[in-house]
Amino acid sequence: MTESESLKRIIKVCMFDQYGTVVDMQTGLWEVAVDFLKAKGWHGNAYEFVTWWRRTHFENSMIDVLLHREHTSYREIGHLSVRHVLTRARIEHTEDEVRWLVSCIERLKCFPEVPAALARLQTKYKLAVLSNGDPDTLEAAKKFHGIPFDAVISVAEAKAFKPSRAWRGLHVEIVKRRYIGVGVG
């Protein structure tokens, strides 16, 4: 038996990150940002604005992990990041606009090739998402991405963003215990 055949026999679950792997975060947020920024009279590059937003979000979530303090929600990190990028770009904004921009993450669509690829995988494996997103955000996103995952796991369960040490092995235990009925050992 080849190594590939052996792996196919023992793998039960394929796990993915939702944002940037399953859903097209950059394009989806760019589509929202273009009109928002145009209405604000900002003449910069909306694609770069979204890149700044996402990079700032990543930096803030990693700082949250490194400080070993109480976990800050994905949504709050999003608000902090969008607020910072809007201020840095000198774009006047309200807190309602900040909250609205961050809420658009829930409505992102899949990359075009993802639904068919995951449908093929789902004929042989359970599919799971392990995401830095908050549980309510991940739940709301289901109707927009349309992928029937067998498990959706939020980092809120470990109270730390990936790749915190708090996650080491925990996601595997959660999937085994809850979704494939295998005891943890």
PETACOR-V828220 format. One record per backbone hydrogen bond with DSSP energy under -0.5 kcal/mol. NH is the residue of the N-H (numbers start at 1). CO is the residue of the C=O. E is the energy in kcal/mol with one decimal. If there is no record, write none. Layout:
BEGIN
[[NH	CO	E] [NH	CO	E]]
END
This chain:
BEGIN
[[6	2	-2.4] [7	3	-2.5] [8	4	-2.2] [9	5	-1.3] [10	6	-1.3] [11	7	-2.4] [14	126	-2.7] [15	13	-0.5] [16	128	-2.4] [20	18	-0.7] [20	23	-2.0] [22	17	-0.8] [22	18	-1.0] [23	18	-2.9] [24	109	-2.4] [25	23	-1.5] [28	24	-2.2] [29	25	-2.6] [30	26	-2.0] [31	27	-2.5] [32	28	-1.2] [33	29	-2.9] [34	30	-2.5] [35	31	-0.7] [36	32	-1.7] [37	33	-3.3] [38	34	-2.1] [39	35	-2.5] [40	36	-1.2] [41	38	-1.4] [42	37	-2.4] [46	44	-0.6] [49	45	-2.0] [50	46	-2.2] [51	47	-2.0] [52	48	-2.7] [53	49	-2.6] [54	50	-3.0] [55	51	-2.7] [56	52	-2.9] [57	53	-2.5] [58	54	-2.5] [59	55	-2.7] [60	56	-2.7] [61	57	-2.4] [62	58	-2.3] [63	59	-2.3] [64	60	-2.0] [65	61	-1.6] [66	62	-2.7] [67	63	-2.1] [68	65	-1.2] [69	64	-0.8] [77	73	-2.5] [78	74	-2.3] [79	75	-2.6] [80	76	-2.6] [81	77	-2.3] [82	78	-2.9] [83	79	-2.6] [84	80	-2.0] [85	81	-2.5] [86	82	-2.8] [87	83	-2.3] [88	84	-2.8] [89	85	-2.1] [90	87	-1.5] [91	86	-3.0] [92	90	-0.6] [98	94	-1.9] [99	95	-2.7] [100	96	-2.4] [101	97	-2.6] [102	98	-2.2] [103	99	-2.2] [104	100	-1.1] [104	101	-0.8] [105	102	-1.6] [106	103	-1.5] [107	104	-1.3] [108	105	-1.2] [111	22	-1.9] [114	111	-1.4] [115	111	-0.6] [117	113	-1.8] [118	114	-3.0] [119	115	-2.1] [120	116	-2.0] [121	117	-2.1] [122	118	-2.6] [123	119	-0.5] [123	120	-1.1] [124	121	-2.1] [125	121	-2.4] [126	12	-2.7] [128	14	-2.5] [129	151	-2.0] [130	16	-2.5] [131	129	-0.5] [131	153	-2.7] [138	134	-2.5] [139	135	-2.2] [140	136	-2.4] [141	137	-1.9] [142	138	-0.8] [142	139	-0.8] [143	140	-0.7] [144	141	-1.4] [145	141	-2.4] [146	142	-2.3] [148	146	-0.6] [149	147	-1.9] [150	127	-2.2] [151	127	-1.4] [153	129	-3.2] [154	152	-0.5] [155	131	-2.0] [157	154	-1.8] [158	155	-1.4] [159	155	-1.2] [160	155	-1.2] [164	161	-2.5] [167	164	-1.8] [168	165	-1.2] [170	167	-0.8] [171	167	-1.1] [173	169	-2.1] [174	170	-2.6] [175	171	-2.2] [176	172	-2.6] [177	173	-2.7] [178	174	-2.7] [179	174	-0.5] [179	175	-2.0] [180	175	-1.2] [180	176	-0.6] [182	176	-2.3]]
END
